[in-house]
Amino acid sequence: MPEQHYLPATYRSRDSVGYLIRRLYTLLLARFEGALAQADFTLTQWIVLIQVQEGVARTASDIAHDLGHDTGALTRVIDQLEARGYLQRRRSARDRRQVELRLTPAGHAIVKKLLPLVVDQTNEALAPLSPEEFRQLQRQLVRLLDHAQSIQGDDAVAPAPAVAARPTRTAARRTTRARK
């Protein structure tokens, strides 16, 4: 049985790791979105650009899976970045069914320009920690993430659909007939 860090008798939601992580995420999201908005970017756009540059993601599907976004919403983000000249799509030479993402020269330039802003925001958020505390936090977060992924399987961050699927007219007619 795993270590019992919480007990029902003493559990307080505001002290839970889930709440604390979510609250920190919410505060950091607002901070990063505000900083990037000054450069006319969203955090999602930044993540797409940096993941493509670093080779973490090759396709929209890779990014959608990692972020937990639905592919339709992410496609719109990629469309915006492509229209602005920062990203291009190309058919994969290895698998013609896949479309790979690549940064354009302008995309590399904007990542280089935005990176100091992102680093400054990150360092400001981590200011209360010493270098050793930062390394400990990072190690523990990676450990928890690895554990969560191992117990939930590879699809743990699968995106939720953007909108609940609506039944087709044919399906709706069948349901109506079945009720009669």
KOLVO-159052 format. One record per residue: x, z, y of N, C-alpha, C, O in turn; chain. Coordinates in nm, 3 decimals, decimal comma. Atoms other than C-alpha are relative to their C-alpha. Layout:
REC       nxx       nzz       nyy      caxx      cazz      cayy       cxx       czz       cyy       oxx       ozz       oyy   kefi
REC         X         Z         Y         X         Z         Y         X         Z         Y         X         Z         Y      A
...
REM end
This chain:
REC       nxx       nzz       nyy      caxx      cazz      cayy       cxx       czz       cyy       oxx       ozz       oyy   kefi
REC     0,085     0,000    -0,118     0,000     0,000     0,000     0,089     0,000     0,124     0,188     0,073     0,130      A
REC    -0,082     0,003    -0,121     0,137    -0,085     0,345    -0,008     0,131     0,078    -0,101     0,210     0,060      A
REC    -0,003    -0,118    -0,087     0,231     0,184     0,596    -0,128     0,007     0,081    -0,176    -0,094     0,131      A
REC     0,124    -0,021    -0,075    -0,076     0,331     0,764     0,034     0,043     0,143     0,049     0,163     0,169      A
REC    -0,035    -0,031    -0,138     0,006     0,309     1,136    -0,119     0,053     0,079    -0,103     0,123     0,179      A
REC     0,123    -0,046    -0,065    -0,355     0,375     1,235    -0,085     0,073    -0,102    -0,080     0,045    -0,222      A
REC     0,097    -0,071     0,083    -0,616     0,612     1,100    -0,135    -0,010     0,069    -0,142    -0,002     0,192      A
REC     0,133     0,010    -0,063    -0,991     0,576     1,156    -0,032     0,117     0,093    -0,096     0,098     0,196      A
REC     0,034    -0,119    -0,079    -1,013     0,929     1,293     0,070     0,002     0,136     0,019     0,063     0,230      A
REC    -0,076    -0,006    -0,125    -0,753     0,872     1,565     0,016    -0,137     0,068     0,082    -0,147     0,171      A
REC    -0,015     0,136    -0,053    -0,783     0,497     1,630    -0,063    -0,013     0,138    -0,177     0,028     0,160      A
REC     0,051     0,032    -0,134    -0,822     0,394     1,994     0,033    -0,147     0,025     0,148    -0,187     0,016      A
REC    -0,019     0,145    -0,013    -0,871     0,024     2,063     0,105    -0,037     0,104     0,181    -0,132     0,084      A
REC    -0,096     0,034    -0,107    -0,666     0,025     2,384     0,144     0,032    -0,037     0,236    -0,010     0,033      A
REC    -0,135    -0,027     0,049    -0,366     0,156     2,190     0,039    -0,093    -0,114     0,152    -0,089    -0,162      A
REC    -0,029     0,087     0,115    -0,391    -0,107     1,918     0,097    -0,111     0,039     0,095    -0,161     0,152      A
REC    -0,097     0,106    -0,024    -0,114    -0,362     1,888    -0,072    -0,130     0,037    -0,027    -0,203     0,125      A
REC     0,075     0,122    -0,030    -0,371    -0,642     1,889    -0,047    -0,003     0,145    -0,033    -0,105     0,213      A
REC     0,046    -0,007    -0,139    -0,520    -0,528     2,219     0,117    -0,014     0,096     0,110    -0,090     0,193      A
REC    -0,115     0,003    -0,090    -0,179    -0,473     2,379     0,061    -0,141     0,008     0,096    -0,187     0,117      A
REC    -0,054     0,137     0,000    -0,053    -0,817     2,274    -0,093    -0,093     0,075    -0,049    -0,175     0,155      A
REC     0,096     0,085    -0,068    -0,372    -0,983     2,392    -0,002     0,025     0,151    -0,010    -0,070     0,229      A
REC    -0,001    -0,033    -0,143    -0,365    -0,800     2,727     0,126    -0,055     0,068     0,120    -0,110     0,177      A
REC    -0,125     0,053    -0,053     0,000    -0,890     2,781    -0,007    -0,153     0,010     0,036    -0,210     0,110      A
REC     0,018     0,146    -0,001    -0,078    -1,253     2,689    -0,084    -0,043     0,120    -0,050    -0,139     0,190      A
REC     0,090     0,035    -0,110    -0,362    -1,261     2,944     0,072     0,011     0,134     0,059    -0,078     0,218      A
REC    -0,073    -0,019    -0,125    -0,142    -1,125     3,223     0,111    -0,104     0,017     0,129    -0,160     0,126      A
REC    -0,107     0,099    -0,008     0,150    -1,353     3,141    -0,055    -0,141     0,019     0,003    -0,222     0,092      A
REC     0,063     0,131    -0,015    -0,079    -1,655     3,110    -0,035    -0,026     0,147    -0,006    -0,133     0,200      A
REC     0,037     0,015    -0,141    -0,212    -1,598     3,461     0,125    -0,019     0,087     0,124    -0,100     0,180      A
REC    -0,125     0,010    -0,076     0,141    -1,554     3,594     0,063    -0,139    -0,015     0,100    -0,202     0,085      A
REC    -0,061     0,131     0,025     0,277    -1,871     3,430    -0,087    -0,113     0,054    -0,037    -0,208     0,114      A
REC     0,090     0,104    -0,052    -0,031    -2,078     3,515     0,011    -0,010     0,151     0,015    -0,120     0,206      A
REC    -0,012     0,000    -0,145    -0,002    -1,973     3,880     0,130    -0,064     0,047     0,130    -0,143     0,142      A
REC    -0,130     0,055    -0,038     0,367    -2,058     3,900     0,006    -0,151    -0,026     0,055    -0,227     0,058      A
REC    -0,004     0,142     0,034     0,328    -2,393     3,726    -0,098    -0,082     0,083    -0,074    -0,200     0,110      A
REC     0,099     0,071    -0,083     0,022    -2,484     3,933     0,061    -0,044     0,132     0,023    -0,148     0,187      A
REC    -0,068     0,038    -0,124     0,245    -2,490     4,240     0,076    -0,131    -0,016     0,099    -0,202     0,082      A
REC    -0,069     0,126     0,029     0,429    -2,779     4,073    -0,098    -0,102    -0,059    -0,056    -0,208    -0,106      A
REC     0,105     0,089     0,050     0,095    -2,939     3,969     0,007    -0,021    -0,152    -0,012    -0,132    -0,202      A
REC    -0,003     0,002     0,146     0,131    -2,852     3,599    -0,081     0,117    -0,053    -0,101     0,217     0,016      A
REC     0,064    -0,112     0,070    -0,059    -2,638     3,351     0,100     0,052    -0,104     0,197    -0,015    -0,137      A
REC    -0,086    -0,056     0,103     0,101    -2,412     3,095    -0,003    -0,088    -0,125     0,100    -0,108    -0,188      A
REC     0,010     0,087     0,118    -0,028    -2,638     2,817     0,084    -0,126     0,019     0,152    -0,170    -0,073      A
REC    -0,083     0,118    -0,027     0,134    -2,940     2,981     0,148     0,034    -0,015     0,224    -0,042    -0,075      A
REC    -0,139    -0,043     0,012     0,461    -2,749     3,008     0,039     0,016    -0,147     0,145    -0,030    -0,189      A
REC    -0,031    -0,023     0,141     0,446    -2,645     2,643     0,015    -0,132    -0,074     0,105    -0,147    -0,157      A
REC    -0,012     0,132     0,064     0,387    -3,005     2,533     0,136    -0,060     0,034     0,209    -0,104    -0,055      A
REC    -0,127     0,060    -0,042     0,685    -3,125     2,737     0,120     0,069    -0,064     0,210     0,002    -0,115      A
REC    -0,117    -0,072     0,052     0,925    -2,853     2,624     0,008    -0,011    -0,152     0,118    -0,020    -0,206      A
REC    -0,004     0,013     0,146     0,824    -2,875     2,257     0,047    -0,139    -0,042     0,120    -0,153    -0,140      A
REC    -0,047     0,136     0,031     0,877    -3,252     2,257     0,149    -0,009     0,030     0,225    -0,063    -0,050      A
REC    -0,142     0,008    -0,035     1,211    -3,218     2,436     0,087     0,072    -0,102     0,192     0,021    -0,142      A
REC    -0,081    -0,079     0,093     1,335    -2,949     2,198    -0,012    -0,048    -0,145     0,058     0,002    -0,233      A
REC     0,016     0,051     0,136     1,219    -3,144     1,893    -0,081     0,091    -0,090    -0,085     0,072    -0,211      A
REC     0,084    -0,092     0,078     0,988    -2,862     1,785    -0,123    -0,073    -0,052    -0,172    -0,044    -0,160      A
REC     0,119     0,076     0,037     0,698    -3,107     1,775     0,029    -0,148     0,020     0,092    -0,189     0,118      A
REC    -0,016     0,145    -0,012     0,694    -3,480     1,711    -0,133    -0,068     0,029    -0,135    -0,177     0,086      A
REC     0,132     0,062    -0,014     0,319    -3,545     1,717    -0,096     0,095     0,070    -0,070     0,215     0,082      A
REC     0,105    -0,082    -0,061     0,008    -3,424     1,893    -0,054     0,101    -0,102    -0,086     0,214    -0,066      A
REC     0,048    -0,088     0,105    -0,103    -3,275     1,563     0,092     0,122    -0,017     0,044     0,234    -0,036      A
REC    -0,096    -0,112     0,009     0,216    -3,063     1,544    -0,027     0,102     0,111    -0,031     0,223     0,086      A
REC     0,020    -0,089    -0,114     0,150    -2,922     1,891    -0,136     0,069    -0,010    -0,146     0,190     0,014      A
REC     0,134    -0,058     0,013    -0,223    -2,869     1,832     0,001     0,113    -0,102    -0,058     0,219    -0,080      A
REC    -0,008    -0,102     0,105    -0,148    -2,676     1,514     0,073     0,124     0,052     0,028     0,237     0,031      A
REC    -0,080    -0,112    -0,049     0,117    -2,461     1,681    -0,073     0,081     0,107    -0,064     0,204     0,108      A
REC     0,069    -0,068    -0,109    -0,097    -2,380     1,987    -0,139     0,051    -0,038    -0,197     0,132     0,033      A
REC     0,137    -0,035     0,036    -0,425    -2,342     1,800    -0,101    -0,074     0,086    -0,213    -0,026     0,105      A
REC     0,090     0,083    -0,081    -0,578    -2,615     2,020    -0,069    -0,102    -0,089    -0,016    -0,141    -0,193      A
REC     0,061     0,110     0,071    -0,827    -2,869     1,901     0,070    -0,129     0,045     0,117    -0,138     0,159      A
REC    -0,076     0,121    -0,029    -0,674    -3,216     1,887    -0,060    -0,080     0,114     0,013    -0,148     0,187      A
REC     0,063     0,073    -0,110    -0,928    -3,364     2,130     0,046     0,050     0,135     0,079    -0,030     0,223      A
REC    -0,046    -0,057    -0,127    -0,832    -3,126     2,410     0,147    -0,032     0,022     0,188    -0,062     0,134      A
REC    -0,141     0,028    -0,015    -0,465    -3,179     2,341     0,025    -0,148     0,029     0,117    -0,183     0,103      A
REC    -0,013     0,143    -0,029    -0,509    -3,556     2,342    -0,021    -0,026     0,148     0,049    -0,109     0,206      A
REC     0,021     0,015    -0,144    -0,646    -3,529     2,696     0,122     0,045     0,081     0,158    -0,019     0,180      A
REC    -0,121    -0,048    -0,067    -0,339    -3,328     2,801     0,110    -0,105    -0,013     0,180    -0,136     0,083      A
REC    -0,102     0,102     0,024    -0,111    -3,590     2,645    -0,032    -0,126     0,080     0,058    -0,190     0,134      A
REC     0,041     0,115    -0,083    -0,311    -3,867     2,817     0,044     0,022     0,145     0,095    -0,069     0,209      A
REC    -0,038    -0,031    -0,139    -0,250    -3,692     3,152     0,151    -0,013     0,020     0,197    -0,071     0,118      A
REC    -0,146     0,007    -0,011     0,124    -3,657     3,089     0,050    -0,143    -0,013     0,147    -0,182     0,053      A
REC    -0,038     0,141     0,015     0,147    -4,019     2,977    -0,034    -0,077     0,129     0,046    -0,159     0,174      A
REC     0,041     0,067    -0,124    -0,044    -4,138     3,287     0,094     0,035     0,115     0,115    -0,047     0,205      A
REC    -0,093    -0,042    -0,106     0,199    -3,941     3,506     0,142    -0,050    -0,027     0,232    -0,030     0,054      A
REC    -0,130     0,059     0,031     0,492    -4,115     3,334     0,100     0,095    -0,063     0,220     0,066    -0,064      A
REC    -0,090    -0,098     0,058     0,636    -3,808     3,160     0,014    -0,010    -0,152     0,109     0,043    -0,210      A
REC     0,007     0,002     0,145     0,550    -3,887     2,801    -0,042    -0,138    -0,045    -0,114    -0,208     0,026      A
REC     0,047     0,126     0,058     0,508    -4,191     2,581    -0,027     0,021    -0,148     0,033     0,105    -0,215      A
REC     0,035    -0,002     0,141     0,353    -4,248     2,243     0,063    -0,123    -0,066     0,069    -0,231    -0,008      A
REC    -0,054     0,112     0,079     0,516    -4,463     1,974    -0,040     0,018    -0,145    -0,043     0,129    -0,198      A
REC     0,025    -0,005     0,144     0,421    -4,551     1,621     0,126     0,045    -0,071     0,236     0,001    -0,036      A
REC    -0,114    -0,049     0,077     0,646    -4,373     1,375     0,058    -0,113    -0,083    -0,016    -0,189    -0,146      A
REC    -0,067     0,100     0,084     0,902    -4,598     1,208    -0,009     0,040    -0,147    -0,007    -0,046    -0,235      A
REC     0,008    -0,049     0,139     0,874    -4,378     0,896    -0,140    -0,008    -0,057    -0,158    -0,033    -0,176      A
REC     0,139    -0,001     0,045     0,495    -4,363     0,879    -0,086    -0,060     0,111    -0,114     0,006     0,210      A
REC     0,072     0,074    -0,104     0,296    -4,621     1,077    -0,134     0,065     0,037    -0,192     0,033     0,140      A
REC     0,126    -0,069    -0,032    -0,012    -4,395     1,062     0,020     0,106     0,107    -0,076     0,146     0,174      A
REC    -0,027    -0,107    -0,096     0,157    -4,137     1,282     0,046    -0,057     0,134     0,114    -0,160     0,141      A
REC    -0,044     0,034    -0,134     0,207    -4,159     1,656     0,089     0,114     0,048     0,046     0,228     0,058      A
REC    -0,096    -0,101    -0,045     0,518    -3,979     1,778     0,005     0,005     0,152    -0,020    -0,095     0,220      A
REC    -0,010    -0,022    -0,144     0,565    -3,836     2,124     0,147     0,004     0,041     0,232     0,060    -0,029      A
REC    -0,136     0,000    -0,054     0,877    -3,892     2,333    -0,008     0,021     0,151    -0,099    -0,028     0,218      A
REC    -0,008    -0,015    -0,144     0,975    -3,784     2,680     0,062    -0,126     0,060     0,152    -0,186     0,002      A
REC    -0,060     0,108    -0,077     1,047    -4,057     2,931     0,115     0,060     0,082     0,131     0,182     0,084      A
REC    -0,102    -0,057    -0,090     1,343    -4,022     3,168    -0,063     0,091     0,106    -0,005     0,195     0,140      A
REC     0,069    -0,086    -0,097     1,095    -3,882     3,423    -0,043     0,131    -0,067    -0,042     0,236    -0,003      A
REC     0,037    -0,120     0,074     0,978    -3,636     3,155     0,118     0,095    -0,015     0,104     0,216     0,003      A
REC    -0,120    -0,084     0,010     1,332    -3,513     3,095     0,033     0,062     0,136     0,072     0,178     0,144      A
REC    -0,031    -0,049    -0,134     1,380    -3,480     3,472    -0,095     0,113     0,041    -0,051     0,212     0,100      A
REC     0,095    -0,105    -0,041     1,062    -3,275     3,522     0,022     0,128    -0,081     0,006     0,238    -0,029      A
REC    -0,032    -0,119     0,080     1,153    -3,042     3,234     0,121     0,070     0,062     0,121     0,193     0,076      A
REC    -0,120    -0,058    -0,063     1,494    -2,990     3,394    -0,036     0,070     0,132     0,021     0,174     0,165      A
REC     0,042    -0,058    -0,127     1,322    -2,920     3,728    -0,083     0,127    -0,020    -0,066     0,225     0,053      A
REC     0,090    -0,114     0,023     1,059    -2,679     3,585     0,065     0,114    -0,076     0,021     0,229    -0,065      A
REC    -0,061    -0,102     0,085     1,289    -2,491     3,347     0,045     0,124     0,078     0,019     0,235     0,032      A
REC    -0,037    -0,122    -0,074     1,438    -2,258     3,615    -0,122     0,084     0,042    -0,115     0,206     0,044      A
REC     0,123    -0,071    -0,036     1,083    -2,169     3,727    -0,051     0,081    -0,119    -0,087     0,198    -0,105      A
REC     0,048    -0,067     0,121     0,981    -2,083     3,370     0,094     0,115    -0,038     0,048     0,223    -0,074      A
REC    -0,098    -0,105     0,033     1,302    -1,887     3,308    -0,015     0,118     0,098    -0,012     0,234     0,056      A
REC     0,018    -0,107    -0,098     1,254    -1,691     3,633    -0,125     0,083    -0,030    -0,122     0,206    -0,024      A
REC     0,124    -0,071     0,031     0,894    -1,604     3,541     0,016     0,086    -0,126    -0,032     0,199    -0,132      A
REC    -0,023    -0,073     0,125     1,001    -1,499     3,191     0,087     0,122     0,025     0,057     0,232    -0,021      A
REC    -0,089    -0,112    -0,029     1,285    -1,284     3,318    -0,069     0,108     0,084    -0,047     0,227     0,063      A
REC     0,075    -0,097    -0,081     1,058    -1,121     3,577    -0,094     0,082    -0,089    -0,107     0,203    -0,071      A
REC     0,092    -0,070     0,091     0,807    -1,034     3,303     0,075     0,098    -0,090     0,020     0,201    -0,129      A
REC    -0,079    -0,084     0,090     1,086    -0,884     3,090     0,087     0,101     0,075     0,165     0,172     0,012      A
REC    -0,086    -0,085    -0,083     1,247    -0,692     3,379     0,008     0,146    -0,043     0,115     0,206    -0,031      A
REC    -0,011    -0,142     0,038     1,158    -0,344     3,249     0,088     0,026    -0,122     0,124     0,141    -0,149      A
REC    -0,077    -0,018     0,124     1,358    -0,404     2,929     0,149    -0,018     0,023     0,192    -0,104     0,101      A
REC    -0,146     0,021     0,001     1,731    -0,362     2,883     0,028    -0,119    -0,093    -0,060    -0,159    -0,169      A
REC    -0,032     0,110     0,092     1,911    -0,648     2,704    -0,021     0,039    -0,147    -0,070    -0,042    -0,226      A
REC     0,019    -0,043     0,140     1,908    -0,444     2,380    -0,149     0,014    -0,033    -0,192    -0,026    -0,142      A
REC     0,145    -0,012     0,023     1,537    -0,361     2,415    -0,065    -0,137    -0,014    -0,154    -0,156    -0,096      A
REC     0,050     0,137     0,010     1,467    -0,731     2,472     0,029    -0,058    -0,138    -0,060    -0,114    -0,202      A
REC    -0,036     0,054     0,132     1,656    -0,829     2,155    -0,082     0,067    -0,110    -0,126     0,001    -0,204      A
REC     0,082    -0,072     0,098     1,472    -0,558     1,959    -0,144    -0,052     0,001    -0,202    -0,079    -0,104      A
REC     0,136     0,050    -0,012     1,134    -0,674     2,091    -0,012    -0,138    -0,061    -0,105    -0,166    -0,137      A
REC     0,004     0,136     0,052     1,211    -1,034     2,010     0,010     0,001    -0,153    -0,066    -0,070    -0,220      A
REC    -0,014    -0,010     0,146     1,325    -0,946     1,655    -0,129     0,052    -0,064    -0,174    -0,001    -0,166      A
REC     0,121    -0,057     0,057     1,016    -0,734     1,594    -0,118    -0,096     0,009    -0,199    -0,105    -0,084      A
REC     0,108     0,099    -0,012     0,779    -1,001     1,726     0,016    -0,112    -0,102    -0,082    -0,154    -0,163      A
REC    -0,025     0,104     0,101     0,942    -1,264     1,504    -0,035     0,053    -0,139    -0,095    -0,017    -0,221      A
REC     0,030    -0,062     0,130     0,914    -1,025     1,209    -0,151     0,009    -0,023    -0,200    -0,024    -0,131      A
REC     0,146    -0,009     0,012     0,543    -0,961     1,276    -0,064    -0,139    -0,016    -0,155    -0,157    -0,096      A
REC     0,052     0,136     0,010     0,477    -1,332     1,327     0,025    -0,058    -0,139    -0,065    -0,117    -0,198      A
REC    -0,031     0,048     0,135     0,653    -1,422     1,002    -0,092     0,065    -0,104    -0,142    -0,002    -0,194      A
REC     0,087    -0,071     0,095     0,454    -1,155     0,818    -0,144    -0,050     0,011    -0,208    -0,077    -0,091      A
REC     0,138     0,047    -0,019     0,120    -1,264     0,970    -0,019    -0,140    -0,059    -0,121    -0,168    -0,122      A
REC     0,011     0,135     0,056     0,189    -1,626     0,875     0,008     0,003    -0,152    -0,059    -0,076    -0,220      A
REC    -0,012    -0,005     0,146     0,290    -1,529     0,522    -0,126     0,050    -0,068    -0,159     0,005    -0,178      A
REC     0,121    -0,051     0,064    -0,030    -1,335     0,454    -0,122    -0,086     0,029    -0,222    -0,077    -0,042      A
REC     0,114     0,086    -0,031    -0,259    -1,591     0,618     0,020    -0,143    -0,046    -0,074    -0,223    -0,041      A
REC    -0,025     0,136     0,045    -0,096    -1,904     0,484     0,041    -0,089     0,116     0,041    -0,047     0,232      A
REC    -0,053     0,096    -0,098     0,032    -2,212     0,665    -0,104    -0,040     0,104    -0,066    -0,079     0,214      A
REC     0,103     0,043    -0,094    -0,303    -2,288     0,831    -0,051     0,115     0,086    -0,162     0,108     0,139      A
REC     0,044    -0,118    -0,073    -0,317    -1,949     1,005    -0,034    -0,030     0,146    -0,116     0,041     0,205      A
REC     0,023     0,030    -0,141    -0,317    -2,110     1,350    -0,077    -0,129     0,014    -0,069    -0,196     0,117      A
REC     0,077     0,124    -0,007    -0,546    -2,398     1,269    -0,097     0,006     0,116    -0,163     0,107     0,137      A
REC     0,087    -0,002    -0,118    -0,738    -2,499     1,579    -0,147     0,008    -0,035    -0,192    -0,049    -0,135      A
REC     0,145    -0,004     0,015    -1,102    -2,417     1,611    -0,057    -0,125     0,065     0,001    -0,176     0,160      A
REC     0,058     0,118    -0,064    -1,328    -2,710     1,690    -0,038     0,032     0,144    -0,078     0,144     0,175      A
REC     0,031    -0,021    -0,141    -1,386    -2,757     2,062    -0,147     0,034     0,019    -0,181     0,119     0,101      A
REC     0,143    -0,020    -0,010    -1,762    -2,769     2,017    -0,055     0,001    -0,142    -0,007    -0,073    -0,228      A
REC     0,061    -0,001     0,133    -1,976    -2,685     1,718    -0,057    -0,138    -0,029    -0,119    -0,201     0,057      A
REC     0,049     0,132     0,038    -2,059    -3,000     1,530    -0,153    -0,003     0,005    -0,220     0,088    -0,044      A
REC     0,145     0,015    -0,008    -2,409    -3,123     1,601    -0,045    -0,083    -0,118     0,022    -0,180    -0,154      A
REC     0,047     0,080     0,112    -2,612    -3,251     1,309    -0,042    -0,139     0,047    -0,093    -0,156     0,158      A
REC     0,044     0,135    -0,032    -2,676    -3,621     1,302    -0,152    -0,005    -0,006    -0,215     0,086    -0,060      A
REC     0,146     0,012     0,005    -3,033    -3,744     1,347    -0,049    -0,006    -0,144    -0,152     0,051    -0,179      A
REC     0,040     0,011     0,140    -3,045    -3,832     0,980     0,000     0,137    -0,067    -0,094     0,170    -0,140      A
REC    -0,007    -0,134     0,059    -2,935    -3,482     0,879    -0,112     0,088     0,055    -0,170     0,168    -0,020      A
REC     0,108    -0,079    -0,060    -3,185    -3,328     1,121    -0,135    -0,038    -0,063    -0,218     0,049    -0,088      A
REC     0,124     0,044     0,064    -3,466    -3,541     0,970    -0,011     0,057    -0,142    -0,118     0,101    -0,184      A
REC     0,001    -0,053     0,137    -3,366    -3,434     0,618    -0,035     0,148     0,002    -0,112     0,194    -0,083      A
REC     0,028    -0,144    -0,011    -3,373    -3,068     0,726    -0,149     0,022     0,032    -0,212     0,111    -0,025      A
REC     0,141    -0,013    -0,038    -3,717    -3,112     0,886    -0,088    -0,030    -0,120    -0,183     0,044    -0,147      A
REC     0,079     0,035     0,119    -3,853    -3,285     0,573     0,008     0,109    -0,105    -0,091     0,138    -0,172      A
REC    -0,017    -0,103     0,104    -3,709    -3,013     0,348    -0,084     0,123     0,032    -0,129     0,192    -0,059      A
REC     0,080    -0,117    -0,039    -3,895    -2,745     0,546    -0,148    -0,022    -0,028    -0,221     0,075    -0,050      A
REC     0,146     0,028     0,016    -4,234    -2,921     0,502    -0,046     0,021    -0,140    -0,164     0,002    -0,169      A
REM end
